[in-house]
Amino acid sequence: MQLIINLNKHLLDLVLFLHLMKIPNDYFKDRKLVFVTQHQKHIAVFPVLEDQLECELVLCNQIDTNQFGSFSGEVKRLNDAYQTAVLKCDAAHQKFGYNLVMASEGSFGSHPQIPFLPSNQELLLLKDYKYNFVVSATITSLETNFFAENIKSFKGLLEFAQKVKFPSHAVILKDRRDQFIEIHKGINNQLELEKIFKTLLVKYGQVYVETDMRACYNPSRQRVIGDAAQKLLKQLHSTCPKCRLPGFQVTSAQKGLKCSACQLPTNSILYQEYVCQNCNYILKSYYPNHQQFSDPMYCNFCNP
């Protein structure tokens, strides 16, 4: 019985090996990598990838990405950022047959560690329909002008505009935050801003002013998307030792590196845990800082 089990195991290993042999090491060579965006995010992403991946970068702006949610409130986003990005990729794959697709999704709100500060979280996701795997990268930044306010005076409008880096960053004017009747987006001209604001103020007694967070109207967001592209690129260059697909990344770190003086565990990193986004293979990489012992200055016993 044990012999049969061993033979079956070796047979499965052989099947896996033959399957992997069909997957080239240069995954992206001579392929089209399609980026789904209506808001010019490719301006931040393509320069990061173009000299690093041996593929043709293609813009796909024929998909109505607003159907999955809009920052200005016309369409509520029903899914989280990851699933929303997947839906964008799926839409391009289903409509045009692209088999290597990338999409992005942003979120704005209080910083997870510093609640009183606004933050911008950007997720960049690549889905390969040929080899059936997904790689994603997420980055959270304080570099954002995300802000909104009910304003009842021209002075308040000017203060708001200065605070949010207008006119290099556009704004949106509405009669109210939710269930609004009028909305004016992409305003990045002083005369236009004043004219629309005065008209809405007369009609409604107040104006809800918010930053336009669409990437094509927000240079600060474009820079964060570029940072996400850098992080994604590192993951695409990191392949899993088991399935050989990209996306082998650090997901956690374990403290406990021993002190060189007293040999007790410290808060310094002992190992990092890499996890494959495709097959979930886990690898512990010890001494990531190339040090087998921690300096006593970081030890709670030697230096309390």
Backbone hydrogen bonds, N-H to C=O, Kabsch-Sander energy under -0.5 kcal/mol:
donor,donor_aa,acceptor,acceptor_aa,energy
5,I,1,M,-2.2
6,N,2,Q,-2.5
7,L,3,L,-2.5
8,N,4,I,-2.5
9,K,5,I,-2.3
10,H,6,N,-2.5
11,L,7,L,-2.3
12,L,8,N,-2.4
13,D,9,K,-2.4
14,L,10,H,-2.2
15,V,11,L,-2.3
16,L,12,L,-2.5
17,F,13,D,-2.5
18,L,14,L,-2.7
19,H,15,V,-2.2
20,L,16,L,-2.4
21,M,17,F,-1.8
22,K,18,L,-0.6
22,K,19,H,-1.0
23,I,20,L,-1.5
27,Y,25,N,-1.4
29,K,26,D,-1.2
30,D,54,E,-1.5
31,R,28,F,-1.9
31,R,54,E,-0.6
33,L,31,R,-0.6
33,L,56,E,-3.0
34,V,32,K,-0.7
34,V,100,L,-2.6
35,F,58,V,-3.0
36,V,34,V,-0.6
36,V,102,M,-2.9
37,T,35,F,-0.7
37,T,60,C,-1.9
43,I,40,Q,-1.3
44,A,41,K,-1.5
45,V,41,K,-1.4
46,F,42,H,-2.5
48,V,45,V,-0.9
49,L,45,V,-1.4
50,E,46,F,-2.9
52,Q,49,L,-1.7
53,L,49,L,-1.9
55,C,53,L,-2.1
56,E,31,R,-3.0
57,L,55,C,-0.6
58,V,33,L,-2.7
58,V,56,E,-0.5
60,C,35,F,-2.8
61,N,59,L,-0.5
65,T,63,I,-1.6
67,Q,64,D,-1.4
68,F,65,T,-1.6
69,G,66,N,-1.6
70,S,75,V,-2.8
73,G,70,S,-1.2
78,L,76,K,-0.6
84,T,80,D,-2.3
85,A,81,A,-2.2
86,V,82,Y,-2.0
87,L,83,Q,-2.2
88,K,84,T,-1.8
89,C,85,A,-2.0
90,D,86,V,-2.8
91,A,87,L,-2.2
92,A,88,K,-1.7
93,H,89,C,-2.4
94,Q,90,D,-2.9
95,K,91,A,-2.1
96,F,92,A,-2.4
97,G,92,A,-0.5
97,G,93,H,-1.6
98,Y,92,A,-0.9
101,V,127,K,-2.5
102,M,34,V,-3.3
103,A,125,L,-2.4
104,S,36,V,-0.5
105,E,123,L,-2.3
107,S,121,Q,-2.4
109,G,119,S,-1.6
111,H,114,I,-0.8
111,H,117,L,-2.8
117,L,114,I,-2.2
119,S,109,G,-3.1
120,N,141,S,-2.9
121,Q,107,S,-2.9
122,E,120,N,-0.5
122,E,139,I,-2.7
123,L,105,E,-2.5
124,L,137,A,-2.7
125,L,103,A,-3.0
126,L,135,V,-3.3
127,K,101,V,-3.3
128,D,133,F,-2.9
129,Y,99,N,-2.6
129,Y,127,K,-0.7
130,K,99,N,-1.0
132,N,128,D,-0.8
133,F,128,D,-1.4
135,V,126,L,-2.5
137,A,124,L,-2.3
139,I,122,E,-2.2
141,S,120,N,-2.5
144,T,142,L,-2.0
149,E,209,V,-2.6
151,I,149,E,-0.5
151,I,207,V,-3.0
157,L,153,S,-1.6
158,L,154,F,-2.2
159,E,155,K,-2.0
160,F,156,G,-2.2
161,A,157,L,-2.8
162,Q,158,L,-2.0
163,K,159,E,-1.9
164,V,160,F,-1.9
165,K,162,Q,-1.1
166,F,161,A,-2.5
168,S,165,K,-0.7
169,H,165,K,-1.5
170,A,217,Y,-2.0
171,V,187,I,-2.0
172,I,210,E,-3.3
173,L,184,H,-2.3
174,K,208,Y,-2.2
175,D,182,E,-1.2
184,H,173,L,-2.5
187,I,171,V,-2.2
188,N,186,G,-0.7
193,L,189,N,-2.6
194,E,190,Q,-2.4
195,K,191,L,-2.3
196,I,192,E,-2.5
197,F,193,L,-2.3
198,K,194,E,-2.4
199,T,195,K,-1.8
200,L,196,I,-2.4
201,L,197,F,-2.6
202,V,198,K,-1.9
203,K,199,T,-1.7
204,Y,200,L,-2.8
205,G,201,L,-2.0
207,V,151,I,-2.3
208,Y,174,K,-2.9
209,V,149,E,-2.8
209,V,207,V,-0.8
210,E,172,I,-2.3
211,T,147,F,-2.1
212,D,170,A,-2.3
213,M,211,T,-0.9
217,Y,214,R,-2.1
218,N,215,A,-1.4
221,R,218,N,-0.5
222,Q,218,N,-1.8
223,R,219,P,-1.8
224,V,220,S,-1.4
225,I,221,R,-2.4
226,G,222,Q,-2.1
227,D,223,R,-1.7
228,A,224,V,-2.1
229,A,225,I,-1.9
230,Q,226,G,-1.7
231,K,227,D,-1.9
232,L,228,A,-2.5
233,L,229,A,-2.4
234,K,230,Q,-1.6
235,Q,231,K,-1.4
236,L,232,L,-2.2
237,H,233,L,-1.4
238,S,235,Q,-0.8
239,T,237,H,-0.7
240,C,245,L,-2.5
244,R,240,C,-1.6
247,G,235,Q,-2.3
247,G,238,S,-1.4
248,F,235,Q,-0.6
248,F,238,S,-2.3
249,Q,247,G,-0.9
249,Q,275,V,-1.8
251,T,273,E,-2.8
252,S,273,E,-1.1
254,Q,271,Y,-3.1
255,K,253,A,-0.5
256,G,266,T,-0.7
256,G,268,S,-1.9
257,L,268,S,-1.9
259,C,264,L,-2.5
260,S,294,S,-2.4
263,Q,259,C,-1.5
266,T,257,L,-1.6
267,N,298,Y,-0.8
270,L,254,Q,-3.1
271,Y,254,Q,-1.5
272,Q,285,S,-2.3
273,E,252,S,-2.9
274,Y,272,Q,-0.6
274,Y,283,L,-3.3
275,V,249,Q,-2.8
276,C,281,Y,-2.1
277,Q,247,G,-1.2
280,N,276,C,-1.2
283,L,274,Y,-2.3
285,S,272,Q,-3.3
285,S,283,L,-0.6
286,Y,284,K,-0.7
287,Y,270,L,-3.0
290,H,287,Y,-2.2
294,S,258,K,-3.1
298,Y,295,D,-2.5
299,C,296,P,-1.7
303,N,299,C,-2.3
